[in-house]
Amino acid sequence: MEPLLKEKTILITGGTSQLGQSFVRKALEQGAKVFFTYFRNKDFAEQLQKLGAKGYPCDLANINSIHEFVAVFRKDAEQLDVLIHNAAMTADTTIEKMSEQEWDAVMKVNLKAPFYLTKQLLPLLFKVTPSKVFMVVSRAGLSGLYGAANYAASKGGLIAMAKTLAKELGRKKVLVNAVNPGFMCSGMTVHVPDKVLQKNIEESPLKTFSGPEEVAGFLVYLSSGLMRQVTGQVFHFESRPI
Ligand SMILES: NC(=O)c1ccc[n+]([C@@H]2O[C@H](COP(=O)([O-])OP(=O)(O)OC[C@H]3O[C@@H](n4cnc5c(N)ncnc54)[C@H](OP(=O)(O)O)[C@@H]3O)[C@@H](O)[C@H]2O)c1
């Protein structure tokens, strides 16, 4: 069987994340030319580069850094089949304690960067039919999340942006969808209290968290030629009912 992503050029932000690294490995195995961004985790980015992916440092909170990245990336990639907005941050606290800086920091990385990066990379996406954009979202964006108004609002905004861009870019054959990976054990969830982890497990009929490997496999399928006619959707890839 031919590799699912043969000759596809894919860019994922946050390649160094729990989900990102699983996707980078699987996409390489499936024949893709894989590019990724990272922020602080240079050592790990180097390990991923040894596997054959190409990594770029980029602070997604900073427009100048995004500009610099795009300028270099556009020299390295002539076209873009798939763009995955996966990098994200949290600054959790309740509204009474949340500062303007905590609100803005999360919005910049989680919501403004996907808008700006997509806009900058449209010329490369237009060279492929169909090309695809995925927003990695969260159930927080639909249901809210105690102590994370900034994160929940950013993910809700991403869902709305995916649905809007699907409408705007459909005529150019760019498919835009959102993927909710479910609760995964990662750097992002390391500070989640035990009782909340326990509650998540209890709410899962399978009594499990989501697995980054399984989510990455789903993203490989969505990125492949097997999915060509779906846009404006939110895929919930998790073990807890929504
Ligand atoms: N974990 C969960 O339970 C869960 C649930 C629902 C949705 N999600 C979503 O799934 C995606 C992946 O989550 P994860 O848990 O795998 O993430 P993670 O392991 O916590 O990693 C976060 C990623 O974001 C990057 N990043 C953070 N700040 C950045 C900045 N200013 N500029 C550029 N990159 C920055 C980090 O880069 P460096 O490591 O290089 O610094 C890292 O690659 C995220 O969109 C998250 O919101 C996660």
The ligand as an SDF file (V2000), in Angstrom:
LIG
                    3D

 48 52  0  0  0  0  0  0  0  0999 V2000
   -3.3720   18.1710   26.5010 N   0  0  0  0  0  0  0  0  0  0  0  0
   -4.6940   18.1660   26.4820 C   0  0  0  0  0  0  0  0  0  0  0  0
   -5.3510   17.5770   27.3540 O   0  0  0  0  0  0  0  0  0  0  0  0
   -5.4460   18.8990   25.4170 C   0  0  0  0  0  0  0  0  0  0  0  0
   -6.8490   18.8520   25.4230 C   0  0  0  0  0  0  0  0  0  0  0  0
   -7.5550   19.4940   24.4200 C   0  0  0  0  0  0  0  0  0  0  0  0
   -6.8620   20.1760   23.4400 C   0  0  0  0  0  0  0  0  0  0  0  0
   -5.4970   20.2270   23.4610 N   0  0  0  0  0  0  0  0  0  0  0  0
   -4.8140   20.9670   22.4070 C   0  0  0  0  0  0  0  0  0  0  0  0
   -3.9460   20.0890   21.7120 O   0  0  0  0  0  0  0  0  0  0  0  0
   -2.8020   20.8280   21.2470 C   0  0  0  0  0  0  0  0  0  0  0  0
   -1.5180   20.1390   21.6880 C   0  0  0  0  0  0  0  0  0  0  0  0
   -1.5510   20.0540   23.0990 O   0  0  0  0  0  0  0  0  0  0  0  0
   -0.3860   19.3270   23.9110 P   0  0  0  0  0  0  0  0  0  0  0  0
   -0.9720   18.9870   25.2360 O   0  0  0  0  0  0  0  0  0  0  0  0
    0.2350   18.2550   23.0710 O   0  0  0  0  0  0  0  0  0  0  0  0
    0.6450   20.5580   24.0740 O   0  0  0  0  0  0  0  0  0  0  0  0
    1.9830   20.6600   24.9580 P   0  0  0  0  0  0  0  0  0  0  0  0
    2.6490   19.3350   25.0350 O   0  0  0  0  0  0  0  0  0  0  0  0
    1.6630   21.3750   26.2180 O   0  0  0  0  0  0  0  0  0  0  0  0
    2.8960   21.6410   24.0430 O   0  0  0  0  0  0  0  0  0  0  0  0
    2.5760   22.9750   23.7660 C   0  0  0  0  0  0  0  0  0  0  0  0
    3.2470   23.3650   22.4520 C   0  0  0  0  0  0  0  0  0  0  0  0
    3.0270   24.7540   22.1650 O   0  0  0  0  0  0  0  0  0  0  0  0
    4.2830   25.3680   21.8900 C   0  0  0  0  0  0  0  0  0  0  0  0
    4.2290   26.7770   22.3300 N   0  0  0  0  0  0  0  0  0  0  0  0
    3.8510   27.2550   23.5390 C   0  0  0  0  0  0  0  0  0  0  0  0
    3.9820   28.6000   23.5670 N   0  0  0  0  0  0  0  0  0  0  0  0
    4.4260   28.9720   22.3360 C   0  0  0  0  0  0  0  0  0  0  0  0
    4.7810   30.2230   21.7520 C   0  0  0  0  0  0  0  0  0  0  0  0
    4.7050   31.3910   22.4200 N   0  0  0  0  0  0  0  0  0  0  0  0
    5.1920   30.2140   20.4630 N   0  0  0  0  0  0  0  0  0  0  0  0
    5.2920   29.0670   19.7790 C   0  0  0  0  0  0  0  0  0  0  0  0
    4.9950   27.8500   20.2680 N   0  0  0  0  0  0  0  0  0  0  0  0
    4.5760   27.8180   21.5510 C   0  0  0  0  0  0  0  0  0  0  0  0
    5.3180   24.5820   22.6770 C   0  0  0  0  0  0  0  0  0  0  0  0
    6.6210   24.7540   22.1170 O   0  0  0  0  0  0  0  0  0  0  0  0
    7.9830   24.3550   22.9700 P   0  0  0  0  0  0  0  0  0  0  0  0
    7.6930   23.0470   23.6620 O   0  0  0  0  0  0  0  0  0  0  0  0
    9.0410   24.2140   21.9090 O   0  0  0  0  0  0  0  0  0  0  0  0
    8.2600   25.4840   23.9110 O   0  0  0  0  0  0  0  0  0  0  0  0
    4.7680   23.1620   22.4790 C   0  0  0  0  0  0  0  0  0  0  0  0
    5.1780   22.6400   21.2290 O   0  0  0  0  0  0  0  0  0  0  0  0
   -2.9720   22.2560   21.7810 C   0  0  0  0  0  0  0  0  0  0  0  0
   -3.5800   23.0610   20.8060 O   0  0  0  0  0  0  0  0  0  0  0  0
   -3.9250   22.0760   22.9430 C   0  0  0  0  0  0  0  0  0  0  0  0
   -4.6700   23.2530   23.2350 O   0  0  0  0  0  0  0  0  0  0  0  0
   -4.7820   19.6100   24.4250 C   0  0  0  0  0  0  0  0  0  0  0  0
  1  2  1  0
  2  3  2  0
  2  4  1  0
  4  5  1  0
  4 48  2  0
  5  6  2  0
  6  7  1  0
  7  8  2  0
  8  9  1  0
  8 48  1  0
  9 10  1  0
  9 46  1  0
 10 11  1  0
 11 12  1  0
 11 44  1  0
 12 13  1  0
 13 14  1  0
 14 15  2  0
 14 16  1  0
 14 17  1  0
 17 18  1  0
 18 19  2  0
 18 20  1  0
 18 21  1  0
 21 22  1  0
 22 23  1  0
 23 24  1  0
 23 42  1  0
 24 25  1  0
 25 26  1  0
 25 36  1  0
 26 27  1  0
 26 35  1  0
 27 28  2  0
 28 29  1  0
 29 30  1  0
 29 35  2  0
 30 31  1  0
 30 32  2  0
 32 33  1  0
 33 34  2  0
 34 35  1  0
 36 37  1  0
 36 42  1  0
 37 38  1  0
 38 39  2  0
 38 40  1  0
 38 41  1  0
 42 43  1  0
 44 45  1  0
 44 46  1  0
 46 47  1  0
M  CHG  2   8   1  16  -1
M  END
$$$$
